[in-house]
Amino acid sequence: MLVGGTDSGKTTLLTFLANGLVERGLRVAIVDSDVGQKGILPPATVSLAFVDGPFSSPSELEGFAHYFIGTTTPGQYIGEMAVGVKRLTDIAAEKADVVLIDTTGFVTGTGAELKRLKAELVRPDLIVLLERAGEMEYLRKVLAPYGEVVTLSVSPAAREHSRRERREVRREKWRAYFSDSQTVEVDLTKVIPGGTELFRGRPLKGEERELLSTLFKWLVVAGWKGEHYTVVKVDAEGFSRQYARHSLHAIDFERLSNLLVGFIDGKGLCMGVGILKWINFSGMKAQVLTPLSQEEVENAAELRFGRIQVLENGEELGLLRREEL
């Protein structure tokens, strides 16, 4: 497992190691969990690829299996990140002699806890820390119980990239993934919506929708009553409305537009991702842009909602907090 801050050279080291191991006749697998600067497509997932020959960048590798995270900033999804790495490492270990795990540059605060969870689940034989000036000392102590820890100095040749540069790299990844996509229809009575409070409980009655619309000056597009009320709404007037969030969860309709979603199979793995274009709530149908075929989509068990809005040209429109959906 390779651990280091942003622009510390983890991916460069991983590429060097993988090529050297393959040259020695070993079967090598790579688990790419750097969702912010993803090499193996699709973005916003943890991905597994097997190395068949020399390569210069993980972006040249074809994904074998994926686990959906649904965002490029994993701070609110450390459980899913750890589970994804564990699931794919287990699959990789069945087929490969060596498994190399690339991680995010998120190494402080919640990021340190994420690294500990991954190491505790996977129990890597070797944990390589890439360090500039002693900043990995805490992680060295935290990770020591879960594998042999080796510390390397970050190369002087390692170049730091601006936030704008990293965003442009992601733009190209999104664009490449969605370059051959089409809009498919998803039957939400058969492909279950997940990762959101939408569709949970009974549909709202007419009088309930009317009451909520009157009280909050909303156009209530859809709603359900479970443990609390959940509504999809459009603001009819431009003033703030106060309500008890423990009893009412209101989702802005525009937040669903161009939302990243994942098609999940019966084993919990991600078949591919798509961009949500429209939901017909009364008909329980969704229109999703994806490189998956209509047949593949119909074989999915779940349509899992992510937390990033993105266009097929790669432009990122914004991130959502986990609790927003």
C-alpha positions in Angstrom: 0.0 0.0 0.0 1.4 3.4 -1.1 0.6 6.3 1.2 1.6 10.0 0.7 0.3 13.5 0.4 -0.8 15.2 -2.7 1.8 15.2 -5.5 4.2 13.0 -3.5 4.8 10.6 -6.5 2.7 7.6 -5.4 1.4 6.9 -8.9 4.9 7.3 -10.4 6.3 4.8 -7.8 3.4 2.4 -8.4 4.1 2.5 -12.2 7.8 1.8 -11.6 7.1 -1.1 -9.2 4.5 -2.7 -11.4 6.7 -2.6 -14.5 9.6 -4.0 -12.6 7.6 -6.8 -11.1 6.0 -7.8 -14.4 9.5 -7.8 -16.0 10.5 -10.4 -13.4 7.6 -12.6 -14.5 5.1 -11.9 -11.6 1.4 -11.4 -12.1 0.6 -7.8 -10.9 -2.7 -6.3 -9.9 -3.3 -2.6 -9.2 -6.1 -1.2 -6.9 -6.6 2.4 -7.7 -8.4 4.2 -4.9 -7.2 7.7 -5.6 -10.7 9.0 -6.5 -9.6 12.6 -6.8 -6.9 11.9 -9.4 -8.1 8.6 -10.9 -5.9 6.7 -13.3 -8.1 3.6 -14.1 -11.5 4.7 -15.4 -14.2 5.4 -14.4 -13.7 8.3 -12.1 -15.3 8.4 -8.6 -14.8 4.7 -8.1 -12.2 2.4 -6.6 -10.9 0.3 -9.5 -8.9 -2.9 -10.0 -6.8 -3.7 -13.1 -4.3 -6.5 -13.9 -1.0 -5.6 -15.6 -0.4 -7.6 -18.8 2.7 -5.8 -20.0 4.7 -2.6 -19.8 2.8 0.7 -19.3 3.6 4.3 -18.7 0.5 5.4 -16.8 -2.4 3.5 -15.0 -4.7 5.3 -17.4 -3.6 2.8 -20.1 -4.9 -0.1 -18.0 -8.4 -1.6 -18.5 -10.5 -1.9 -15.4 -11.4 -5.4 -14.3 -13.7 -4.5 -11.4 -14.9 -1.3 -9.7 -16.5 -0.2 -6.4 -18.7 2.9 -6.6 -17.9 5.9 -4.3 -19.7 8.6 -6.2 -17.5 11.6 -5.4 -14.0 12.8 -5.9 -13.7 14.0 -2.3 -13.9 11.0 0.0 -14.1 12.7 3.4 -17.7 11.7 4.0 -17.3 8.3 2.4 -14.4 6.7 4.3 -16.4 3.6 5.1 -17.2 3.0 1.4 -13.5 3.8 0.5 -12.2 1.2 2.9 -14.8 -1.4 1.9 -14.0 -0.8 -1.8 -10.3 -1.3 -1.3 -10.9 -4.5 0.7 -13.3 -6.0 -1.8 -11.1 -5.4 -4.8 -7.9 -6.4 -3.0 -9.5 -9.7 -2.1 -10.4 -10.3 -5.8 -6.9 -9.3 -6.9 -5.2 -11.5 -4.4 -6.9 -14.6 -5.9 -5.4 -14.0 -9.3 -2.1 -12.0 -8.7 1.2 -12.6 -7.1 1.5 -8.9 -6.0 -1.2 -6.4 -5.4 -0.2 -2.7 -5.4 -2.7 -0.3 -3.8 -2.6 3.4 -4.7 -4.3 5.8 -2.3 -5.5 9.4 -2.2 -3.3 12.3 -1.0 -5.8 12.8 1.9 -3.5 12.0 4.8 -4.5 14.4 7.7 -7.6 14.4 9.9 -10.3 12.1 8.5 -7.7 11.1 5.8 -5.5 9.5 8.5 -8.5 7.5 9.8 -9.2 6.4 6.2 -5.7 5.1 5.8 -5.9 3.2 9.1 -9.2 1.6 8.1 -7.8 0.4 4.8 -4.6 -1.0 6.4 -6.6 -2.7 9.2 -8.9 -4.4 6.6 -6.3 -5.3 4.0 -3.3 -6.1 6.3 -0.7 -5.3 3.6 2.7 -6.9 3.8 4.3 -3.6 3.1 3.1 0.0 3.6 5.3 2.6 1.8 5.1 6.1 3.2 6.3 8.9 0.9 7.4 11.8 3.1 8.7 15.3 2.6 9.6 16.6 6.0 8.4 14.4 8.8 4.7 14.9 8.1 4.1 11.1 8.0 5.3 10.4 11.6 1.8 10.1 13.0 0.7 7.8 10.2 3.8 5.7 10.7 2.8 5.0 14.3 -0.9 4.5 13.4 -0.3 2.0 10.5 2.6 0.1 12.1 0.3 -2.6 13.7 -1.1 -3.6 10.3 2.0 -4.2 8.2 5.7 -3.5 7.8 6.2 0.3 7.3 8.9 1.7 5.1 9.5 5.4 4.6 10.9 7.0 1.5 11.7 10.6 0.8 9.6 12.4 -1.9 11.7 12.9 -5.0 13.0 16.4 -5.6 11.6 16.0 -9.1 8.0 15.6 -7.8 6.0 18.5 -9.1 3.1 20.1 -7.3 0.0 20.6 -9.4 -2.5 23.4 -8.8 -6.1 22.8 -8.1 -6.9 24.0 -11.6 -4.5 21.6 -13.1 -5.9 18.7 -11.2 -9.4 19.7 -12.2 -8.3 19.8 -15.9 -6.9 16.2 -15.5 -10.2 15.1 -14.1 -12.1 16.8 -16.9 -10.2 14.7 -19.5 -11.0 11.5 -17.5 -14.7 12.3 -17.4 -14.7 13.2 -21.1 -12.9 10.0 -22.1 -15.2 7.8 -20.1 -18.4 9.4 -21.5 -17.1 9.8 -25.0 -19.2 6.8 -26.3 -22.4 7.2 -24.3 -26.1 7.1 -24.9 -29.2 7.8 -22.9 -30.9 4.7 -21.4 -34.1 4.3 -19.5 -33.9 2.8 -16.0 -37.0 1.2 -14.5 -36.7 2.2 -10.8 -39.2 -0.5 -9.8 -36.6 -3.2 -10.9 -33.3 -1.3 -10.5 -33.6 -0.2 -6.9 -32.5 3.5 -6.1 -29.8 3.5 -3.4 -27.5 6.0 -1.7 -30.4 8.5 -1.1 -33.5 9.0 1.0 -35.5 9.4 -2.2 -38.3 6.7 -2.7 -38.2 5.6 0.9 -41.7 5.2 2.5 -45.1 5.7 1.1 -45.8 8.4 -1.6 -47.3 11.6 -0.1 -51.0 12.0 -0.3 -52.4 14.9 -2.3 -53.4 16.9 0.9 -49.9 16.4 2.3 -48.3 17.8 -0.8 -50.7 20.7 -0.8 -50.0 21.5 2.8 -46.2 21.5 2.3 -46.5 23.6 -0.8 -48.7 26.2 1.1 -46.5 26.3 4.2 -43.1 26.6 2.5 -44.1 28.2 -0.9 -42.6 25.2 -2.7 -43.6 23.3 -5.8 -43.4 19.8 -4.4 -42.3 17.6 -7.3 -42.4 14.3 -5.3 -42.4 13.2 -1.7 -42.6 10.2 0.6 -43.4 9.6 4.3 -41.2 7.1 6.2 -39.4 7.9 9.4 -39.8 11.5 8.3 -41.0 13.4 5.3 -38.8 13.5 2.3 -39.7 15.9 -0.6 -38.2 16.9 -3.9 -39.0 20.6 -4.3 -38.6 23.7 -6.4 -38.6 27.1 -4.6 -41.5 29.1 -5.8 -40.4 32.3 -4.0 -37.0 33.5 -3.1 -37.0 33.6 0.7 -35.5 31.2 3.3 -37.8 28.7 5.0 -37.1 27.3 8.4 -38.1 23.7 9.3 -37.1 20.9 11.6 -34.7 18.8 9.6 -35.2 15.8 11.8 -38.8 15.6 10.6 -38.5 17.0 7.0 -35.8 16.4 4.4 -36.1 18.7 1.4 -34.1 18.1 -1.7 -33.7 20.7 -4.4 -34.8 19.3 -7.7 -31.9 21.0 -9.5 -29.4 19.0 -7.4 -30.5 15.9 -9.2 -29.7 17.3 -12.6 -26.4 15.8 -14.1 -25.8 13.9 -10.9 -23.3 11.0 -11.1 -24.9 7.6 -10.5 -23.5 4.1 -10.4 -25.0 0.9 -11.7 -24.4 -1.8 -9.1 -24.6 -5.5 -9.7 -25.9 -8.2 -7.4 -22.5 -8.6 -5.7 -22.2 -4.9 -4.8 -19.7 -4.0 -7.5 -20.0 -1.2 -9.9 -20.8 -2.1 -13.5 -20.3 1.4 -14.7 -21.4 5.0 -14.0 -23.8 7.4 -15.6 -25.1 10.9 -15.5 -28.7 11.3 -14.3 -30.6 13.5 -16.8 -34.2 13.2 -15.7 -36.5 11.3 -13.2 -40.2 10.6 -13.9 -41.2 10.2 -10.3 -44.8 9.1 -11.0 -43.7 6.6 -13.6 -40.6 5.4 -11.6 -38.3 5.9 -14.6 -35.0 7.6 -14.9 -33.1 8.8 -18.0 -29.3 8.2 -17.6 -26.4 9.0 -19.9 -23.9 6.1 -19.8 -21.6 4.0 -21.9 -23.4 0.9 -20.7 -25.9 -0.7 -23.0 -29.7 -0.9 -22.3 -29.3 -4.6 -21.7 -26.5 -4.1 -19.2 -28.5 -1.5 -17.4 -31.4 -3.8 -17.1 -29.2 -6.4 -15.4 -28.2 -4.0 -12.6 -29.6 -4.5 -9.1 -29.2 -0.9 -7.9 -28.9 2.6 -9.2 -26.7 4.3 -6.5 -26.8 8.1 -6.2 -23.4 9.8 -6.1 -22.6 13.3 -4.8 -21.0 15.1 -7.7 -22.7 16.9 -10.7 -20.8 16.6 -13.9 -21.4 17.0 -17.7 -20.4 14.5 -20.3 -17.8 17.0 -21.6 -16.0 16.7 -18.3 -17.1 19.9 -16.7 -17.7 19.5 -12.9 -20.8 21.5 -11.8 -20.5 21.0 -8.1 -20.2 18.7 -5.1 -23.0 17.7 -2.8 -22.8 16.9 0.9 -23.8 13.4 1.8 -26.8 14.5 3.8 -28.2 16.5 0.8 -29.7 13.5 -0.8 
